[in-house]
Amino acid sequence: MHDVLIVGAGPAGSMAALRLARLGFSVALLEKDTFPRIKTCGDLVTLEGLGLLEDAGLGEWLETCRRVDGLRFSSPDGQVLDIAVCDSASEARNRILPREYLDAQLAQAAMRAGAGLFEGCRVQEVQMGDDAVRLTTSRGEFTGRMLLLADGSHAPITRKLGLLREAPDLMAARQYLHCPGVDPLGPLEFHFQREILPGYTWLFPQGEYGFNLGCGTYTARVNRKELDLAAVLEAFKRHDPILAGRLAGAEAIGPIRAHPLRTHVGGTRSHAFRIMVLGDAAGLVSPFTGEGITSGMISGALAVRFASDAFASGDFSAAALAPYTQALKQRFAGDHNAAYVLRSTLRDPRLLDHFFRVMAADADLARTFALAYLDEVSPQLLLHPRNLVKLLQKR
Ligand SMILES: Cc1cc2nc3c(=O)[nH]c(=O)nc-3n(C[C@H](O)[C@H](O)[C@H](O)COP(=O)(O)OP(=O)(O)OC[C@H]3O[C@@H](n4cnc5c(N)ncnc54)[C@H](O)[C@@H]3O)c2cc1C
């Protein structure tokens, strides 16, 4: 019998496992894959997430991964904005952390802290008893007093328990590339191509790890076959004028992979008797940027707080765990709501072209826009009347 069973060793599950183990709880972290495993991602980790990883003891490894000091954006009509996000390269903060290594590092850190890590362990069935939770897995049975579900955006176990209310709203795809002749430490690039709005195509140079090229948009557009994300990436590599042939000699390191994202905090019931839902399964990906590593880890840390309270009081009821859902809403709902407004506004290419013209003449506004993409300022700031007046001025 464990105190806590955790399904999924992505950033959310591993962060929760690590912090619970540090507090002395017995934890089983159950992961269907075996590390190092491939995870479809853009690999950008924002400042707050880096702080959590440092606290997890990964500081030394973080130092080996590239820092981000500038962003490049392009508009549907081809305007390019280069924006420095810090005054010197040594102050650069956000980092590119390839998920194959990040997730393995974090799961190992959880194990070092005392959590039991069970790889190749697919959770298949859940039985909720009055006193315990029993899981049937490909590696046998596990019982625990609490269950944390960090099973990602496919969320098979969260779904099985009837906690999912909605389907994922975004879909994104990425491919790793070798790009001879392209600066591996260049700026992170975000290209708002007309056909993919309100999403974007990214090109993230990853230092020694090559390049991460990807794009994302509404799942509904992909499902309606309006848009083929792989075709968008292939066409971008070959023809995009913004790239001006920079990817002509690119060699693929592996296939294009796509994965859904959930951005609606209320789209999952994130607590129930003895249960909390974390990360992507709880709809914590930013609707504005598609980033969810940091929010997943934050939810892991929050869940630990409420799990500790439940063990202290001996009350594992849904009512006792409801403050976890309130804490998620308090932390994320304001930013997500602002992001939905921005996302639907940025769907219009003419408006986006106009915003770029305004930002080209207003360095402060451009920097705010860039920092919102790094999650260093809230997207709510872009909707502040001061900025709205600027964005809507005639150019
Ligand atoms: C193309 C793309 C690009 C992205 N780019 C970025 C980015 O640059 N920065 C950013 O912050 N976010 C990005 N994201 C989002 C980010 O990948 C997720 O938000 C993040 O992985 C969420 O972490 P998680 O721990 O909730 O879920 P996951 O990382 O998905 O982990 C869930 C884990 O659960 C395991 N699992 C599932 N079912 C079972 C089961 N039945 N039994 C046992 N284990 C199970 C899975 O194998 C997996 O390891 C991107 C997403 C996509 C699709």
Ligand as a Chemical Component Dictionary entry (heavy atoms), coordinates in Angstrom:
data_LIG
# 
_chem_comp.id                   LIG 
_chem_comp.type                 NON-POLYMER 
_chem_comp.pdbx_formal_charge   0 
_chem_comp.three_letter_code    LIG 
# 
loop_
_chem_comp_atom.comp_id 
_chem_comp_atom.atom_id 
_chem_comp_atom.alt_atom_id 
_chem_comp_atom.type_symbol 
_chem_comp_atom.charge 
_chem_comp_atom.model_Cartn_x 
_chem_comp_atom.model_Cartn_y 
_chem_comp_atom.model_Cartn_z 
_chem_comp_atom.pdbx_ordinal 
LIG C1  C1  C 0 3.922  19.884 -30.587 1  
LIG C2  C2  C 0 3.856  20.422 -29.172 2  
LIG C3  C3  C 0 4.711  21.434 -28.791 3  
LIG C4  C4  C 0 4.710  21.906 -27.466 4  
LIG N1  N1  N 0 5.635  22.840 -27.106 5  
LIG C5  C5  C 0 5.710  23.226 -25.820 6  
LIG C6  C6  C 0 6.747  24.113 -25.389 7  
LIG O1  O1  O 0 7.626  24.502 -26.166 8  
LIG N2  N2  N 0 6.769  24.495 -24.087 9  
LIG C7  C7  C 0 5.815  24.055 -23.194 10 
LIG O2  O2  O 0 5.863  24.464 -22.012 11 
LIG N3  N3  N 0 4.853  23.186 -23.565 12 
LIG C8  C8  C 0 4.772  22.755 -24.847 13 
LIG N4  N4  N 0 3.827  21.834 -25.209 14 
LIG C9  C9  C 0 2.900  21.320 -24.185 15 
LIG C10 C10 C 0 3.630  20.300 -23.285 16 
LIG O3  O3  O 0 4.196  19.280 -24.072 17 
LIG C11 C11 C 0 2.648  19.704 -22.283 18 
LIG O4  O4  O 0 1.890  20.742 -21.729 19 
LIG C12 C12 C 0 3.366  18.932 -21.164 20 
LIG O5  O5  O 0 3.972  17.771 -21.667 21 
LIG C13 C13 C 0 2.354  18.542 -20.066 22 
LIG O6  O6  O 0 2.953  17.715 -19.108 23 
LIG P1  P1  P 0 2.104  16.571 -18.380 24 
LIG O7  O7  O 0 3.010  15.988 -17.375 25 
LIG O8  O8  O 0 0.777  17.076 -17.978 26 
LIG O9  O9  O 0 1.772  15.490 -19.532 27 
LIG P2  P2  P 0 2.760  14.635 -20.429 28 
LIG O10 O10 O 0 4.072  15.265 -20.546 29 
LIG O11 O11 O 0 2.007  14.324 -21.677 30 
LIG O12 O12 O 0 2.959  13.295 -19.604 31 
LIG C14 C14 C 0 1.923  12.357 -19.460 32 
LIG C15 C15 C 0 2.560  11.018 -19.207 33 
LIG O13 O13 O 0 1.540  10.074 -18.873 34 
LIG C16 C16 C 0 1.914  8.834  -19.417 35 
LIG N5  N5  N 0 0.701  8.005  -19.497 36 
LIG C17 C17 C 0 -0.418 8.250  -20.221 37 
LIG N6  N6  N 0 -1.306 7.250  -20.040 38 
LIG C18 C18 C 0 -0.752 6.382  -19.168 39 
LIG C19 C19 C 0 -1.194 5.160  -18.597 40 
LIG N7  N7  N 0 -2.384 4.625  -18.890 41 
LIG N8  N8  N 0 -0.382 4.528  -17.730 42 
LIG C20 C20 C 0 0.840  5.048  -17.410 43 
LIG N9  N9  N 0 1.321  6.200  -17.948 44 
LIG C21 C21 C 0 0.524  6.862  -18.806 45 
LIG C22 C22 C 0 2.491  9.214  -20.777 46 
LIG O14 O14 O 0 3.285  8.179  -21.323 47 
LIG C23 C23 C 0 3.275  10.460 -20.434 48 
LIG O15 O15 O 0 4.617  10.171 -20.111 49 
LIG C24 C24 C 0 3.780  21.368 -26.528 50 
LIG C25 C25 C 0 2.896  20.360 -26.926 51 
LIG C26 C26 C 0 2.920  19.890 -28.236 52 
LIG C27 C27 C 0 1.963  18.791 -28.638 53 
# 
loop_
_chem_comp_bond.comp_id 
_chem_comp_bond.atom_id_1 
_chem_comp_bond.atom_id_2 
_chem_comp_bond.value_order 
_chem_comp_bond.pdbx_ordinal 
LIG C1  C2  SING 1  
LIG C2  C3  SING 2  
LIG C2  C26 DOUB 3  
LIG C3  C4  DOUB 4  
LIG C4  N1  SING 5  
LIG C4  C24 SING 6  
LIG N1  C5  DOUB 7  
LIG C5  C6  SING 8  
LIG C5  C8  SING 9  
LIG C6  O1  DOUB 10 
LIG C6  N2  SING 11 
LIG N2  C7  SING 12 
LIG C7  O2  DOUB 13 
LIG C7  N3  SING 14 
LIG N3  C8  DOUB 15 
LIG C8  N4  SING 16 
LIG N4  C9  SING 17 
LIG N4  C24 SING 18 
LIG C9  C10 SING 19 
LIG C10 O3  SING 20 
LIG C10 C11 SING 21 
LIG C11 O4  SING 22 
LIG C11 C12 SING 23 
LIG C12 O5  SING 24 
LIG C12 C13 SING 25 
LIG C13 O6  SING 26 
LIG O6  P1  SING 27 
LIG P1  O7  DOUB 28 
LIG P1  O8  SING 29 
LIG P1  O9  SING 30 
LIG O9  P2  SING 31 
LIG P2  O10 DOUB 32 
LIG P2  O11 SING 33 
LIG P2  O12 SING 34 
LIG O12 C14 SING 35 
LIG C14 C15 SING 36 
LIG C15 O13 SING 37 
LIG C15 C23 SING 38 
LIG O13 C16 SING 39 
LIG C16 N5  SING 40 
LIG C16 C22 SING 41 
LIG N5  C17 SING 42 
LIG N5  C21 SING 43 
LIG C17 N6  DOUB 44 
LIG N6  C18 SING 45 
LIG C18 C19 SING 46 
LIG C18 C21 DOUB 47 
LIG C19 N7  SING 48 
LIG C19 N8  DOUB 49 
LIG N8  C20 SING 50 
LIG C20 N9  DOUB 51 
LIG N9  C21 SING 52 
LIG C22 O14 SING 53 
LIG C22 C23 SING 54 
LIG C23 O15 SING 55 
LIG C24 C25 DOUB 56 
LIG C25 C26 SING 57 
LIG C26 C27 SING 58 
# 
